[in-house]
Amino acid sequence: MLKEETANLELTNEERLELYRLVARTRALEEALILWRREIPGPLLTGMGQEAIAVGSLYALLKCGVLENSIKSPDHRAMYGAAVVIDAKCGDENTGLVKDLVRNYFVRADGGNRGRDGNVHWGDLKRRLMPFMCSDMSVPQMVAIGFAEECARREWPDLPEDKRPVGIVYFGDGAAQQGIVHEGMNWVAAANAAGRAAPMIFIINENNRACFTEPKEEYGLSDLVKRADGYGGMVGVDVFGFDPEAMFQETV
């Protein structure tokens, strides 16, 4: 019964407009940073064209009432959408995450890394937004599994299932080939079987853009969704990542 009720959460017309506004706002943030590229001392890694992935999925957590307390671990592409959505719906747009992320890029002393980064190695644990701690893609996301599992053990056990937060992590198809991703997913499967796992959502951004290796040479262009079958009954779903409403519905 619960699954049927949850699956029928639909967007109102106002919410649909808001969803697309958040996508546009995320793109505007990336474009503003590109215009100021010469003032940024470190690399500028954006998710241009991929904004719907983070915005649609996080808006689903908002609609379900669990966004603020969920453990959110974006990669460098999803970080922009995460900052925009959390600011708009759970925080203060004037002093919030977007401004702190921009300060970090411009190496301001009052930024997230106190002027020592000039990159997207940034986050905010107070908002349960896992820092993108290193450029070894997917490592911070797998650390988030432990964070979520501890929250599930200490804070979430007495909550009704439809109000329980989740851990949600994002990484690319290139990062998905790292051994730590297998270890993380295998740990969740094992912990689930033992009754101690946190509810986790893994989002693979299959954009065919690993750093140095062609997808066909990296994973043989195999169907990444089918990997879920190997981890204790995980459910794998293929979603068109340019459609924020599709991302919203499947995440719900």
Buried (B, 14 or more C-beta within 10 A) or exposed (E): EEEEEEEEEEBEEEBBEBBBEBBEBBBEBBEEBEEEEEEBEEEBBBBEEBBBBBBBBBBBBBBBEBBBBBBBBBBBBBBBBBBBBBBBBBBEEEEBBBBBBBBBBBBBEEBBBEBEBBBBBBBBEEBBBBBBEEBEBBBBBBBBBBBBBEBBEEEBEEEEEEEBBBBBBBBBBBBBBBEBBBEBBEBBBEBBEEEEBBBBBBBBBBBEEBEEEEBEEBBEEEEBBEBBEEBBEBEBEEBEBBBBBBBBBBBB
